[in-house]
Amino acid sequence: GKAREMMPALGEALMPIYVRFFCDKFVESFVPRFIGHIYNCKGIGMVGAQQMQVDVGTLKQTLVDLPTLGQATPTTFYTRMVTEELAKAELVLKLVQTPEEMLEVAVKEMRTSGTKINLGKILELKGLKRADSERLTEAYNLMTGSASEGGKKIKKLFNLS
């Protein structure tokens, strides 16, 4: 939309190095706010998360193309920054789409990779009732202390054992 209209004029007015600087700063500022707005949603649900994931993919492509629209060549650093920052939004939306009984595995994978997540907020975005959310959060907290005990509790909550 607006970025596609604005960037060519910006590219004509500025040298490519300044267009790239603008794009870097824009992504650094915009993406964390965007993720914050995802967290501020009330109960996204499965279909909403799927649509938002499609939208994040479109946003990622637009941001990657931004320097080019401004007549500058995107750097590898810029492309990697866009990809890594928006991966955080994709992760949140992926977790919202993950069935409750699969959350244990997904959370373990993320903890192993060093990714920090706000499980309580993820459960809230999934639209779970407060009691279910509290039980899952308690099981997760147990899992972080003792993986087998937390896993057993999550399986018991969903009658999987």
C-alpha positions in Angstrom: 0.0 0.0 0.0 1.5 3.2 1.3 5.1 1.8 1.4 5.0 0.9 -2.2 3.9 4.5 -3.0 6.4 6.2 -0.7 9.6 4.2 -1.3 10.2 5.2 -5.0 10.0 8.9 -3.9 12.3 8.2 -1.0 14.7 6.4 -3.3 14.8 9.4 -5.6 15.5 11.9 -2.8 18.1 9.8 -0.9 21.3 8.0 -1.7 20.9 4.1 -1.5 22.9 3.9 1.8 20.3 6.2 3.5 17.4 4.2 2.0 18.9 1.0 3.5 19.4 2.8 6.8 15.8 3.9 6.8 14.6 0.3 6.0 16.8 -1.1 8.8 15.4 1.3 11.4 11.9 0.8 10.1 12.0 -3.0 10.6 13.7 -2.7 14.0 10.8 -0.5 15.1 7.9 -1.9 13.3 8.2 -5.7 13.8 8.4 -5.7 17.6 5.3 -3.4 17.7 3.5 -5.8 15.2 4.3 -8.8 17.5 3.0 -6.8 20.4 -0.2 -6.2 18.6 -0.6 -9.9 18.0 -0.2 -10.5 21.7 -2.8 -7.9 22.4 -5.4 -9.8 20.5 -8.2 -11.5 22.4 -8.5 -15.2 21.3 -7.3 -15.5 17.8 -8.3 -19.1 17.2 -7.2 -21.6 14.6 -8.6 -19.9 11.5 -7.6 -16.4 12.6 -4.0 -17.7 13.2 -3.9 -19.3 9.8 -5.0 -16.1 8.1 -2.5 -14.0 10.2 0.3 -16.4 9.2 -0.6 -15.8 5.5 -0.5 -12.1 6.2 2.9 -12.3 8.0 4.2 -14.1 4.9 3.0 -11.2 2.7 4.4 -8.7 5.1 7.8 -10.4 5.1 7.9 -10.3 1.3 6.9 -6.6 1.3 9.6 -5.7 3.9 12.3 -7.7 2.0 11.3 -5.8 -1.2 11.3 -2.4 0.6 14.9 -1.3 -0.2 14.4 -2.3 -3.8 11.3 -0.2 -4.1 13.5 2.7 -2.9 16.1 2.0 -5.6 18.6 0.4 -3.1 19.9 -3.1 -3.0 18.9 -5.0 0.2 21.8 -6.3 2.2 22.1 -9.9 3.4 22.0 -8.5 6.9 18.7 -6.7 6.2 17.1 -9.8 4.6 18.2 -12.0 7.5 16.9 -9.4 10.1 13.5 -9.3 8.4 13.4 -13.1 8.3 14.5 -13.6 11.9 12.3 -10.9 13.4 9.1 -12.0 11.6 10.0 -15.7 12.5 9.0 -14.6 16.0 5.5 -13.6 14.9 5.3 -16.9 12.8 6.3 -18.8 15.9 3.5 -17.3 18.1 0.9 -18.0 15.4 2.2 -21.5 14.9 1.8 -22.2 18.7 -1.7 -20.8 18.6 -2.5 -23.3 15.8 -0.8 -26.2 17.7 -3.4 -28.6 19.3 -3.2 -28.5 23.1 -2.0 -32.1 23.3 0.9 -31.3 21.0 2.0 -28.2 22.9 4.4 -30.1 25.2 6.5 -31.2 22.2 6.4 -27.8 20.6 7.4 -26.0 23.8 10.2 -28.5 24.3 11.5 -27.8 20.8 11.5 -24.1 21.4 13.2 -24.4 24.8 15.9 -26.5 23.2 16.5 -23.9 20.5 16.6 -21.2 23.2 13.4 -19.4 22.2 11.5 -17.7 25.0 7.8 -17.9 24.8 5.0 -16.5 26.9 2.9 -19.7 27.3 0.2 -18.0 29.3 -0.4 -15.5 26.5 -0.2 -18.2 23.9 -3.0 -20.1 25.7 -5.0 -16.9 26.0 -4.7 -16.3 22.3 -5.8 -19.9 21.7 -9.0 -19.0 23.4 -8.7 -21.6 26.2 -10.8 -21.2 29.4 -8.9 -19.7 32.3 -9.0 -23.0 34.3 -7.6 -25.0 31.4 -4.9 -22.3 30.7 -3.9 -22.3 34.4 -3.6 -26.1 34.5 -1.4 -26.1 31.3 0.8 -23.3 32.6 1.3 -25.2 35.9 2.2 -28.3 34.0 4.6 -26.3 31.8 6.2 -24.8 34.9 6.6 -28.3 36.3 8.1 -29.4 33.0 10.7 -26.7 33.1 11.8 -28.0 36.5 11.2 -31.7 35.8 10.5 -32.6 32.2 9.0 -36.0 32.9 6.7 -34.8 35.7 5.4 -31.9 33.6 4.9 -34.2 30.6 3.0 -36.7 32.7 0.8 -33.9 34.0 0.0 -32.5 30.5 -0.8 -36.0 29.3 -3.1 -36.6 32.3 -4.9 -33.3 31.6 -5.8 -34.5 28.1 -6.3 -38.1 29.1 -3.4 -39.2 26.9 -1.7 -41.6 29.3 
